Amino acid sequence: MLHIHDLHKAYGQQVLFDGVTLQLNPGERVGLIGRNGHGKSTLLRLIIGEEEADAGTIHIPRHYRIGHLVQHIRCTRPTVLEEGCLGLPPDEVHDHYKVERILFGLGFTETDMQRPPTEFSGGFQIRLHLTKVLVAQPNLLLLDEPTNYLDILSIRWITKFLRSWPGELLLISHDRTFMDAVTTHTAAIHRQSIRKLPGGTEKLYAQLEQDEAIHEKTRVKEEKRRKEIESFVHRFRAKARQASLVQSRLKLLEKMGTREKLEDVADLDFAFHFAPFNAKRLTEVQQLSFHFVPEQSLIHNLSFTIAPGDRIGVIGKNGRGKSTLLNLLARELTPCNGSINSHPQCQIGYFGQTNIDRLHAERTVEEEVASANPTLDRTRVRTICGIMMFSGDDAEKRVAVLSGGERSRVLLAKIVAMPANCLLLDEPTNHLDMESVDALVESMHAFPGAILIVTHNEMILHALATKLIVFHQGGADYFDGTYAEFLDKIGWEEEAGENARRVAKAWATNAEATPLPTTAAPESTKKERRRQRSVIVAEQSRVLAPLKQEIAALEQQITQRETEIAAANQALIDASQSKDVAAFVALSKTLKTAQQAIDAHFARLETVTQQYEAKQQHYTALLSESPDDNG
């Protein structure tokens, strides 16, 4: 059991922790949330001893083993499997199947087991080290943004794995869906302190909002009371008859103390700059094919259209070609076959991981943003820097000194500065905290143009995607439907051993079981309304999709039965004319059965339609009560 007491940590003038206390009880899986730069990763480094606290204690019981991902990975065994087996406890050194189970879950294949670890990318080497940590079965597992290195299938697998984790877990992740699915408690680093509660992120965020509202109300009341007492003292200080009353009031003032006004916490608040576009199609992709090596095709005969308002999720395992597709659409690669035809007015805003690497290290934030659109004056550039949380002197920071999250915000700022009607976003949430992810999702909702987004975050897919490009089965396919519909109708081929329909319905069931936000209280901030709206939209998609699918299935069944009845009626006429009594009786029974089935289908259709309409009205009402601040 880990116990942190009265912890203090600061870097110069920046105070991260001021008297922090936190305890992890047996079996607790705790999600650690907070703004970037507020100390989440620092807390993990303090626990494992990579840094020292300025004051306070971190008590770790004897023989209590802590597992974590190291920053500098070094492999010492000739094969992936042998390297993974280094993590096995001494009494399980021959249980290779435990290592293979985790390696397969994290995306390695049977043939990968005998390959040298050095042949794999940095992301897969991190997965290999994660396997060693997991198979070691430490008492406490520390994970800092593990989903940054995992694709969507690996995230789905490790979610199930961690939900059955027998020990303690302290998890940092910007992926709200992943964190809420895994953890039993949530702890927030907020204003140099830590607040921990049982339950998910939404509950804790709501509690923090409520606490701050109460703090502000109490502060205002105390300030009013203080002024009243000071006024009394001022009026009667010189009157001897009131001396005792004045003294009692002065003592009361001393006891009251002063409740400080809370400083505003910086938050993203932006809208993408839309370039007007009136045509029906932005881009048309026809029979697109691409490969780096002829015998390893990434994309083959892919066709789809991008129209204003489209929200296209690009999904699949790592290394299958998702980023390559965006590079092709951004004209940074040339197709091997096929064509990409864009309207002359199509203007692309491209957020790619390679684009972050192309930021000029010696430029300031302001200079980088200004370079995206030379027509902007300095005031407008500074405004964009400010909404991306680079206000004042922060806009003068050189890119070279920025963190990964800060560089992501610089690239977003450059896209905001440049008018666009088609956004290509490749894992834009990596390095962003949850609040920034909420702001990004809201801004994508409000954008009138088209968006293609590569993401492994299922919350974003449920909230945004109305169409998909799926990289699987050795190629890429276009799917005209939501992510929930994809899970229900097709599902992931790697999860074929499970029932894909059950998986999709489980998502919908979980959504219905989750308490939905109601009308925001008057004290709710813009940040809270944004978070509520993001959750509502995501859950609306998950709840309505199965009902919509059932309605379509019932309508198809009714049509099929009506076709059967029409054919049976004609056959019945023929049997009557030919005086075939046996056929006449059999066909009469067939007609009766078909009509009964139609009646049952219609009854069910009416029920499901009413449920769909009621839930649709419910979500519409919730969204109207949670206004879009960018709209």
C-alpha positions as CSV (number, residue, x, y, z in Angstrom):
1,M,0.0,0.0,0.0
2,L,1.5,3.3,-1.1
3,H,1.1,6.3,1.2
4,I,2.2,9.9,0.3
5,H,2.1,12.5,3.2
6,D,2.6,16.3,3.1
7,L,4.5,16.2,-0.1
8,H,6.1,19.4,-1.4
9,K,7.8,19.9,-4.8
10,A,8.7,23.0,-6.8
11,Y,11.0,24.0,-9.6
12,G,12.1,27.5,-9.0
13,Q,8.9,29.7,-8.7
14,Q,6.7,26.9,-10.1
15,V,5.1,25.0,-7.2
16,L,3.7,21.6,-8.2
17,F,2.8,20.1,-4.9
18,D,2.1,22.0,-1.6
19,G,1.3,19.6,1.2
20,V,-0.1,16.7,-0.9
21,T,-1.4,13.6,0.7
22,L,-2.5,10.5,-1.3
23,Q,-3.0,6.9,-0.4
24,L,-3.5,3.8,-2.6
25,N,-5.4,1.1,-0.9
26,P,-5.2,-2.6,-1.8
27,G,-6.7,-3.3,-5.2
28,E,-7.3,0.3,-6.2
29,R,-6.8,1.3,-9.8
30,V,-6.4,5.1,-9.8
31,G,-6.6,7.4,-12.8
32,L,-4.4,10.5,-12.3
33,I,-5.7,13.6,-14.2
34,G,-4.6,17.2,-14.4
35,R,-3.4,19.8,-16.8
36,N,-0.1,19.2,-18.6
37,G,2.8,20.6,-16.6
38,H,0.9,20.3,-13.3
39,G,3.0,17.4,-12.0
40,K,1.4,14.1,-13.1
41,S,4.6,12.6,-14.5
42,T,6.7,14.2,-11.8
43,L,4.6,12.4,-9.1
44,L,5.4,9.0,-10.8
45,R,9.1,9.9,-10.9
46,L,9.0,10.8,-7.2
47,I,7.4,7.4,-6.4
48,I,10.1,5.4,-8.2
49,G,12.9,7.6,-6.8
50,E,14.0,9.2,-10.0
51,E,13.4,12.6,-8.3
52,E,13.4,13.8,-4.7
53,A,10.7,15.7,-2.9
54,D,11.5,19.1,-1.3
55,A,9.6,17.9,1.8
56,G,7.2,15.2,2.9
57,T,7.3,11.4,2.8
58,I,6.5,8.6,0.3
59,H,6.0,5.4,2.3
60,I,6.4,2.2,0.3
61,P,6.1,-1.1,2.3
62,R,8.9,-3.6,2.4
63,H,8.9,-6.2,-0.5
64,Y,6.4,-4.0,-2.3
65,R,7.3,-4.2,-6.0
66,I,6.6,-1.3,-8.4
67,G,6.5,-1.7,-12.2
68,H,6.9,1.1,-14.6
69,L,8.0,1.9,-18.2
70,V,11.6,3.2,-18.3
71,Q,12.5,6.1,-20.7
72,H,15.6,4.5,-22.2
73,I,14.9,1.0,-23.5
74,R,17.8,-1.5,-24.0
75,C,17.1,-5.0,-25.2
76,T,19.6,-7.7,-24.3
77,R,18.1,-10.9,-25.7
78,P,18.2,-12.1,-29.4
79,T,14.5,-12.6,-29.8
80,V,11.3,-10.8,-28.8
81,L,10.0,-13.8,-26.8
82,E,13.3,-14.2,-24.9
83,E,13.3,-10.5,-24.1
84,G,9.7,-10.7,-22.9
85,C,10.5,-13.6,-20.7
86,L,13.0,-11.6,-18.7
87,G,10.0,-10.1,-16.9
88,L,8.7,-13.4,-15.6
89,P,9.0,-13.9,-11.8
90,P,11.7,-16.5,-10.8
91,D,9.1,-19.2,-10.1
92,E,7.5,-18.8,-13.5
93,V,10.6,-18.6,-15.8
94,H,9.2,-21.4,-18.0
95,D,5.7,-20.0,-18.4
96,H,6.4,-18.6,-21.8
97,Y,2.7,-18.7,-22.7
98,K,2.0,-15.8,-20.3
99,V,4.5,-13.7,-22.2
100,E,3.0,-14.7,-25.6
101,R,-0.5,-13.9,-24.4
102,I,0.4,-10.3,-23.6
103,L,2.6,-9.9,-26.7
104,F,-0.2,-11.1,-29.0
105,G,-2.6,-8.8,-27.2
106,L,-0.3,-5.8,-27.8
107,G,-0.1,-6.5,-31.6
108,F,2.9,-8.9,-32.0
109,T,2.4,-11.9,-34.3
110,E,3.5,-15.5,-34.1
111,T,6.4,-14.9,-36.5
112,D,7.5,-11.8,-34.5
113,M,8.4,-14.1,-31.5
114,Q,11.7,-15.2,-33.0
115,R,12.6,-11.8,-34.5
116,P,15.3,-9.6,-32.9
117,P,13.8,-6.7,-30.9
118,T,16.1,-4.2,-32.6
119,E,14.2,-4.8,-35.9
120,F,11.1,-3.2,-34.4
121,S,10.1,0.5,-34.3
122,G,10.4,2.5,-31.0
123,G,6.7,2.1,-30.4
124,F,6.8,-1.7,-30.6
125,Q,9.9,-1.8,-28.4
126,I,7.9,0.1,-25.8
127,R,5.2,-2.5,-26.1
128,L,7.8,-5.2,-25.6
129,H,9.0,-3.5,-22.4
130,L,5.3,-3.0,-21.3
131,T,5.0,-6.8,-21.7
132,K,7.9,-7.3,-19.4
133,V,6.4,-5.0,-16.8
134,L,2.9,-6.6,-17.0
135,V,4.2,-10.2,-16.8
136,A,6.3,-9.4,-13.7
137,Q,3.1,-8.8,-11.8
138,P,4.3,-6.0,-9.6
139,N,2.2,-4.9,-6.6
140,L,1.9,-1.4,-8.0
141,L,1.8,-0.7,-11.8
142,L,2.7,2.9,-12.9
143,L,1.6,3.7,-16.5
144,D,2.2,7.1,-18.1
145,E,0.2,7.6,-21.3
146,P,0.5,4.0,-22.4
147,T,-2.1,4.4,-25.2
148,N,0.3,6.8,-27.1
149,Y,2.2,3.7,-28.2
150,L,-0.8,1.4,-28.8
151,D,-3.3,1.1,-31.7
152,I,-7.0,0.7,-31.2
153,L,-7.0,-3.1,-31.0
154,S,-4.2,-3.1,-28.5
155,I,-6.1,-0.5,-26.4
156,R,-9.2,-2.6,-26.5
157,W,-7.1,-5.7,-25.3
158,I,-5.2,-3.9,-22.6
159,T,-8.4,-2.4,-21.3
160,K,-9.8,-5.9,-20.5
161,F,-6.4,-7.0,-19.1
162,L,-6.1,-4.1,-16.7
163,R,-9.7,-4.4,-15.5
164,S,-8.7,-7.7,-13.9
165,W,-5.3,-6.4,-12.6
166,P,-5.0,-7.9,-9.1
167,G,-2.7,-5.2,-7.6
168,E,-2.7,-1.4,-7.5
169,L,-2.5,0.8,-10.6
170,L,-1.7,4.5,-11.0
171,L,-2.5,5.5,-14.6
172,I,-2.0,8.7,-16.5
173,S,-3.9,9.0,-19.8
174,H,-5.5,11.6,-22.0
175,D,-8.0,8.9,-23.2
176,R,-11.0,9.4,-21.0
177,T,-12.8,6.3,-22.3
178,F,-9.8,4.1,-21.6
179,M,-9.2,5.5,-18.1
180,D,-12.8,5.3,-17.0
181,A,-13.0,1.7,-18.3
182,V,-10.0,0.6,-16.3
183,T,-9.9,2.5,-13.0
184,T,-11.8,2.2,-9.8
185,H,-10.9,5.7,-8.5
186,T,-9.8,9.0,-10.0
187,A,-7.3,11.5,-8.5
188,A,-6.9,15.1,-9.8
189,I,-3.8,17.2,-9.4
190,H,-5.4,20.6,-9.0
191,R,-4.0,23.9,-7.6
192,Q,-0.9,22.2,-6.1
193,S,-3.1,19.6,-4.3
194,I,-4.6,16.1,-5.0
195,R,-8.2,15.2,-4.7
196,K,-9.2,11.5,-5.0
197,L,-12.7,10.0,-5.3
198,P,-14.1,6.6,-6.2
199,G,-15.6,6.6,-9.7
200,G,-14.7,8.1,-13.1
201,T,-13.3,11.3,-14.4
202,E,-16.7,13.0,-15.0
203,K,-17.6,12.6,-11.3
204,L,-14.4,14.1,-10.1
205,Y,-14.4,17.0,-12.5
206,A,-18.0,17.8,-11.4
207,Q,-16.9,17.7,-7.8
208,L,-14.0,20.0,-8.5
209,E,-16.3,22.5,-10.2
210,Q,-18.7,22.3,-7.3
211,D,-15.9,22.8,-4.7
212,E,-14.6,25.9,-6.6
213,A,-18.1,27.3,-6.9
214,I,-18.6,26.9,-3.1
215,H,-15.2,28.4,-2.5
216,E,-16.0,31.5,-4.5
217,K,-19.5,31.9,-2.9
218,T,-18.0,31.6,0.5
219,R,-15.2,34.0,-0.3
220,V,-17.7,36.6,-1.5
221,K,-19.8,36.2,1.6
222,E,-16.7,36.5,3.9
223,E,-15.4,39.5,2.0
224,K,-18.8,41.2,2.5
225,R,-18.8,40.3,6.2
226,R,-15.2,41.6,6.5
227,K,-16.2,44.9,5.0
228,E,-19.2,45.2,7.4
229,I,-16.9,44.5,10.4
230,E,-14.3,47.0,9.2
231,S,-16.9,49.6,8.7
232,F,-18.2,49.1,12.3
233,V,-14.7,49.4,13.7
234,H,-14.0,52.5,11.6
235,R,-17.2,54.2,12.9
236,F,-16.9,53.3,16.6
237,R,-13.1,53.1,17.2
238,A,-13.0,56.6,18.8
239,K,-16.1,56.0,21.0
240,A,-15.2,54.8,24.5
241,R,-18.6,53.3,25.2
242,Q,-18.1,50.9,22.2
243,A,-14.5,50.0,22.9
244,S,-15.3,46.4,24.0
245,L,-17.4,45.8,20.9
246,V,-14.7,47.2,18.7
247,Q,-12.1,44.9,20.3
248,S,-14.4,41.9,19.8
249,R,-14.8,42.8,16.2
250,L,-11.1,43.1,15.7
251,K,-10.5,39.7,17.2
252,L,-13.2,38.3,14.9
253,L,-11.3,39.7,11.9
254,E,-8.1,38.1,13.0
255,K,-9.9,34.7,13.3
256,M,-11.6,35.0,9.9
257,G,-8.3,35.0,8.0
258,T,-8.4,35.6,4.2
259,R,-9.8,33.3,1.6
260,E,-7.9,34.0,-1.7
261,K,-9.7,34.4,-5.0
262,L,-8.9,31.4,-7.2
263,E,-6.8,32.2,-10.2
264,D,-8.3,31.1,-13.6
265,V,-6.6,27.9,-15.0
266,A,-5.5,28.4,-18.6
267,D,-7.6,26.4,-21.0
268,L,-7.8,26.0,-24.8
269,D,-10.7,28.0,-26.3
270,F,-10.5,28.1,-30.1
271,A,-12.3,27.6,-33.4
272,F,-10.8,26.5,-36.7
273,H,-10.8,29.2,-39.3
274,F,-13.2,28.0,-42.1
275,A,-12.5,28.9,-45.7
276,P,-15.9,29.3,-47.5
277,F,-16.8,26.5,-49.9
278,N,-20.0,26.1,-51.8
279,A,-19.5,23.0,-54.0
280,K,-20.8,19.5,-53.1
281,R,-17.4,17.8,-53.2
282,L,-14.0,18.9,-51.8
283,T,-12.0,15.9,-52.9
284,E,-12.7,12.7,-54.9
285,V,-10.4,9.7,-54.5
286,Q,-10.7,7.1,-57.2
287,Q,-9.0,3.6,-57.3
288,L,-6.2,4.8,-55.1
289,S,-3.2,2.5,-54.6
290,F,0.1,3.0,-52.8
291,H,3.1,1.0,-51.6
292,F,6.6,1.7,-50.5
293,V,7.7,-1.8,-51.5
294,P,5.8,-3.4,-54.4
295,E,5.1,-6.7,-52.7
296,Q,3.7,-4.9,-49.6
297,S,0.7,-2.8,-50.7
298,L,-0.7,-0.5,-48.1
299,I,-3.7,0.8,-50.1
300,H,-5.3,-0.9,-53.1
301,N,-8.1,0.5,-55.2
302,L,-9.6,2.7,-52.5
303,S,-12.3,5.1,-53.6
304,F,-14.3,7.6,-51.5
305,T,-15.5,11.2,-51.6
306,I,-14.9,14.0,-49.1
307,A,-17.8,16.5,-48.8
308,P,-18.3,19.5,-46.6
309,G,-19.5,18.3,-43.2
310,D,-18.0,14.8,-43.5
311,R,-16.4,13.4,-40.4
312,I,-14.3,10.4,-41.5
313,G,-12.4,8.3,-39.0
314,V,-9.3,6.6,-40.2
315,I,-8.8,3.5,-38.1
316,G,-6.7,0.3,-37.9
317,K,-3.6,-1.2,-36.4
318,N,-0.3,0.7,-36.5
319,G,1.9,0.4,-39.5
320,R,-1.0,-0.4,-41.9
321,G,-1.0,2.9,-43.8
322,K,-3.3,5.4,-41.9
323,S,-0.7,8.2,-41.8
324,T,0.3,7.4,-45.4
325,L,-3.3,8.0,-46.5
326,L,-3.2,11.5,-45.0
327,N,0.2,12.2,-46.5
328,L,-1.3,11.3,-49.9
329,L,-4.3,13.6,-49.4
330,A,-1.9,16.4,-48.3
331,R,0.1,15.9,-51.5
332,E,3.2,15.0,-49.6
333,L,3.3,11.6,-51.3
334,T,2.3,10.6,-54.9
335,P,-0.1,7.7,-55.5
336,C,1.3,4.6,-57.3
337,N,-2.1,4.3,-59.1
338,G,-5.4,6.0,-59.1
339,S,-6.2,9.7,-58.6
340,I,-6.9,12.3,-55.9
341,N,-8.9,15.1,-57.5
342,S,-9.6,18.2,-55.3
343,H,-11.8,21.2,-56.0
344,P,-9.7,24.3,-56.7
345,Q,-11.2,26.0,-53.6
346,C,-10.2,23.0,-51.3
347,Q,-7.9,24.3,-48.6
348,I,-6.3,21.7,-46.4
349,G,-5.2,22.1,-42.8
350,Y,-2.8,19.2,-42.0
351,F,-1.9,18.1,-38.5
352,G,0.7,15.3,-38.7
353,Q,3.3,13.9,-36.4
354,T,6.0,14.6,-39.0
355,N,4.7,18.2,-39.2
356,I,5.5,18.6,-35.5
357,D,9.1,17.5,-36.2
358,R,9.2,20.2,-38.9
359,L,8.7,23.1,-36.6
360,H,11.7,25.4,-36.6
361,A,13.5,24.9,-33.3
362,E,15.0,28.4,-33.2
363,R,11.7,30.2,-34.0
364,T,9.5,31.5,-31.2
365,V,5.9,30.4,-30.9
366,E,4.8,33.7,-32.3
367,E,7.1,33.4,-35.3
368,E,5.9,29.9,-36.1
369,V,2.2,30.9,-36.0
370,A,2.9,34.0,-38.1
371,S,4.6,31.9,-40.7
372,A,1.4,30.0,-41.3
373,N,-0.4,33.1,-42.6
374,P,1.6,36.2,-43.5
375,T,-1.6,38.2,-44.0
376,L,-2.2,38.3,-40.2
377,D,-1.1,41.3,-38.2
378,R,0.8,40.8,-34.9
379,T,-2.3,41.5,-32.8
380,R,-4.2,38.6,-34.5
381,V,-1.1,36.3,-34.2
382,R,-0.8,37.1,-30.5
383,T,-4.5,36.4,-30.0
384,I,-4.1,33.0,-31.6
385,C,-1.1,32.3,-29.4
386,G,-3.2,33.3,-26.4
387,I,-6.1,31.0,-27.1
388,M,-3.6,28.2,-27.5
389,M,-2.3,29.0,-23.9
390,F,0.8,30.9,-25.1
391,S,-0.1,34.3,-23.6
392,G,2.4,37.0,-22.7
393,D,6.0,36.0,-22.5
394,D,5.1,32.4,-23.4
395,A,4.6,33.4,-27.0
396,E,8.3,34.4,-27.0
397,K,9.5,30.9,-26.1
398,R,11.6,29.1,-28.6
399,V,10.2,25.9,-30.0
400,A,13.4,24.0,-28.9
401,V,12.4,24.4,-25.3
402,L,8.8,23.3,-25.6
403,S,7.4,20.0,-24.4
404,G,5.6,17.5,-26.8
405,G,2.2,18.8,-25.7
406,E,3.3,22.5,-26.2
407,R,4.5,21.7,-29.7
408,S,1.2,20.0,-30.5
409,R,-0.5,23.2,-29.5
410,V,1.8,25.3,-31.7
411,L,0.9,23.1,-34.7
412,L,-2.8,23.5,-33.9
413,A,-2.3,27.2,-33.7
414,K,-0.7,27.2,-37.2
415,I,-3.8,25.4,-38.5
416,V,-6.1,27.8,-36.8
417,A,-4.2,30.7,-38.3
418,M,-4.7,29.4,-41.8
419,P,-8.2,29.3,-43.4
420,A,-9.2,25.7,-44.3
421,N,-12.2,23.7,-45.3
422,C,-10.7,20.2,-45.0
423,L,-8.8,19.2,-41.9
424,L,-6.4,16.2,-41.9
425,L,-5.7,15.3,-38.3
426,D,-3.2,12.5,-37.5
427,E,-3.4,11.6,-33.8
428,P,-4.0,15.2,-32.7
429,T,-4.7,14.2,-29.1
430,N,-1.3,12.7,-28.4
431,H,0.4,14.9,-25.7
432,L,-2.8,16.8,-25.0
433,D,-4.5,16.6,-21.6
434,M,-8.2,15.7,-21.2
435,E,-9.3,19.4,-21.0
436,S,-7.5,20.2,-24.3
437,V,-9.0,17.0,-25.9
438,D,-12.4,18.2,-24.9
439,A,-11.7,21.6,-26.5
440,L,-10.4,20.0,-29.6
441,V,-13.5,17.7,-30.0
442,E,-15.8,20.7,-29.5
443,S,-13.9,22.7,-32.1
444,M,-14.2,19.8,-34.6
445,H,-17.9,19.6,-34.0
446,A,-18.3,23.3,-34.8
447,F,-16.2,23.2,-38.0
448,P,-18.4,23.5,-41.1
449,G,-15.8,21.8,-43.4
450,A,-14.7,18.2,-43.6
451,I,-12.5,16.3,-41.2
452,L,-10.4,13.2,-41.6
453,I,-9.0,12.0,-38.3
454,V,-6.6,9.2,-37.5
455,T,-7.2,8.3,-33.9
456,H,-7.2,5.3,-31.6
457,N,-9.5,7.1,-29.1
458,E,-12.8,5.4,-29.2
459,M,-14.6,8.2,-27.4
460,I,-13.7,10.5,-30.3
461,L,-14.7,8.0,-32.9
462,H,-18.1,7.5,-31.2
463,A,-18.6,11.3,-30.8
464,L,-17.5,12.4,-34.3
465,A,-17.2,9.7,-37.0
466,T,-20.1,9.3,-39.5
467,K,-17.9,7.4,-42.0
468,L,-14.8,5.3,-41.7
469,I,-11.8,4.2,-43.7
470,V,-10.7,0.9,-42.1
471,F,-7.2,-0.5,-42.5
472,H,-7.6,-4.2,-42.1
473,Q,-7.3,-7.5,-44.0
474,G,-4.2,-6.3,-45.7
475,G,-5.7,-3.2,-47.2
476,A,-8.1,-0.2,-46.7
477,D,-11.9,-0.2,-47.1
478,Y,-14.4,2.6,-47.0
479,F,-17.3,2.1,-44.6
480,D,-20.4,4.3,-44.8
481,G,-21.5,4.4,-41.2
482,T,-20.6,5.2,-37.6
483,Y,-18.0,3.4,-35.5
484,A,-20.8,1.7,-33.5
485,E,-22.3,0.4,-36.7
486,F,-18.9,-0.8,-37.8
487,L,-18.5,-2.8,-34.6
488,D,-21.9,-4.3,-34.9
489,K,-21.9,-5.1,-38.6
490,I,-18.2,-6.0,-39.3
491,G,-16.1,-5.8,-36.1
492,W,-12.4,-6.2,-35.9
493,E,-11.0,-9.3,-37.6
494,E,-8.6,-9.8,-34.7
495,E,-11.5,-10.1,-32.4
496,A,-13.3,-12.7,-34.5
497,G,-13.1,-15.1,-31.6
498,E,-15.5,-12.8,-29.8
499,N,-18.9,-11.8,-30.9
500,A,-18.6,-8.4,-32.6
501,R,-22.3,-7.8,-32.2
502,R,-22.0,-8.4,-28.4
503,V,-19.1,-6.0,-28.2
504,A,-21.1,-3.2,-29.9
505,K,-24.1,-3.8,-27.7
506,A,-21.9,-3.8,-24.7
507,W,-20.8,-0.3,-25.6
508,A,-24.4,0.8,-25.9
509,T,-25.4,-0.9,-22.7
510,N,-22.5,0.8,-20.9
511,A,-23.6,4.2,-22.3
512,E,-27.1,3.7,-21.1
513,A,-25.9,2.7,-17.6
514,T,-23.7,5.8,-17.3
515,P,-25.4,8.8,-15.7
516,L,-25.7,11.5,-18.3
517,P,-25.0,15.1,-17.5
518,T,-28.2,17.2,-16.9
519,T,-28.6,20.9,-17.2
520,A,-25.5,22.7,-16.1
521,A,-25.8,24.6,-12.8
522,P,-25.5,28.4,-13.1
523,E,-22.0,28.1,-11.6
524,S,-20.8,25.7,-14.4
525,T,-17.9,27.1,-16.4
526,K,-17.5,27.1,-20.1
527,K,-14.9,24.2,-19.7
528,E,-17.5,22.1,-17.8
529,R,-20.2,22.7,-20.5
530,R,-17.7,21.7,-23.1
531,R,-16.9,18.5,-21.3
532,Q,-20.6,17.7,-20.8
533,R,-21.4,18.4,-24.5
534,S,-18.5,16.1,-25.6
535,V,-19.8,13.2,-23.4
536,I,-23.4,13.7,-24.5
537,V,-22.6,13.6,-28.2
538,A,-20.4,10.5,-27.8
539,E,-23.0,8.6,-25.8
540,Q,-25.8,9.7,-28.1
541,S,-24.0,7.9,-30.9
542,R,-23.5,4.8,-28.9
543,V,-27.1,4.6,-27.6
544,L,-28.9,5.5,-30.8
545,A,-26.8,3.3,-33.2
546,P,-28.2,-0.1,-32.0
547,L,-31.8,1.1,-32.1
548,K,-31.3,2.6,-35.6
549,Q,-29.8,-0.8,-36.8
550,E,-32.7,-2.7,-35.3
551,I,-35.2,-0.5,-37.0
552,A,-33.5,-1.1,-40.4
553,A,-33.4,-4.8,-39.8
554,L,-37.1,-4.9,-38.9
555,E,-38.0,-2.9,-42.0
556,Q,-36.0,-5.4,-44.1
557,Q,-37.7,-8.4,-42.5
558,I,-41.2,-6.9,-43.1
559,T,-40.3,-6.3,-46.8
560,Q,-39.1,-9.9,-47.1
561,R,-42.3,-11.3,-45.5
562,E,-44.5,-9.1,-47.8
563,T,-42.7,-10.5,-50.8
564,E,-43.4,-14.0,-49.5
565,I,-47.1,-13.2,-49.0
566,A,-47.4,-11.9,-52.5
567,A,-45.8,-15.1,-53.9
568,A,-47.9,-17.3,-51.7
569,N,-51.1,-15.5,-52.7
570,Q,-50.4,-16.1,-56.4
571,A,-49.6,-19.8,-55.6
572,L,-52.9,-20.0,-53.7
573,I,-54.8,-18.8,-56.7
574,D,-53.1,-21.4,-58.9
575,A,-53.9,-24.1,-56.4
576,S,-57.5,-23.1,-56.2
577,Q,-57.9,-23.1,-60.0
578,S,-56.2,-26.5,-60.2
579,K,-58.2,-27.8,-57.3
580,D,-55.0,-28.9,-55.5
581,V,-56.5,-29.2,-52.0
582,A,-53.2,-30.2,-50.2
583,A,-51.3,-27.3,-51.7
584,F,-54.2,-24.9,-50.9
585,V,-54.2,-25.9,-47.2
586,A,-50.4,-25.7,-47.0
587,L,-50.3,-22.3,-48.6
588,S,-53.0,-21.0,-46.3
589,K,-50.9,-22.0,-43.3
590,T,-47.9,-20.3,-44.9
591,L,-49.9,-17.1,-45.4
592,K,-51.1,-17.1,-41.8
593,T,-47.6,-17.6,-40.4
594,A,-46.2,-14.9,-42.6
595,Q,-48.9,-12.4,-41.6
596,Q,-48.4,-13.2,-37.9
597,A,-44.7,-12.6,-38.4
598,I,-45.4,-9.2,-40.1
599,D,-47.7,-8.2,-37.3
600,A,-45.1,-9.1,-34.7
601,H,-42.4,-7.2,-36.7
602,F,-44.7,-4.1,-36.9
603,A,-45.4,-4.2,-33.2
604,R,-41.7,-4.4,-32.4
605,L,-40.9,-1.7,-35.0
606,E,-43.4,0.6,-33.3
607,T,-41.8,0.0,-29.9
608,V,-38.2,0.5,-31.1
609,T,-39.2,3.6,-33.1
610,Q,-40.8,5.1,-30.0
611,Q,-37.6,4.3,-28.0
612,Y,-35.4,5.8,-30.7
613,E,-37.5,9.0,-31.0
614,A,-37.7,9.4,-27.2
615,K,-33.9,9.0,-26.7
616,Q,-33.3,11.3,-29.7
617,Q,-35.5,13.9,-28.1
618,H,-33.7,13.3,-24.8
619,Y,-30.3,13.9,-26.3
620,T,-31.5,16.9,-28.3
621,A,-32.8,18.4,-25.1
622,L,-29.5,17.8,-23.3
623,L,-27.5,19.3,-26.1
624,S,-29.7,22.4,-26.2
625,E,-29.2,22.8,-22.5
626,S,-25.5,22.4,-22.9
627,P,-24.8,25.2,-25.5
628,D,-22.0,25.1,-28.0
629,D,-19.8,28.0,-26.9
630,N,-18.1,28.1,-30.3
631,G,-21.4,28.2,-32.2
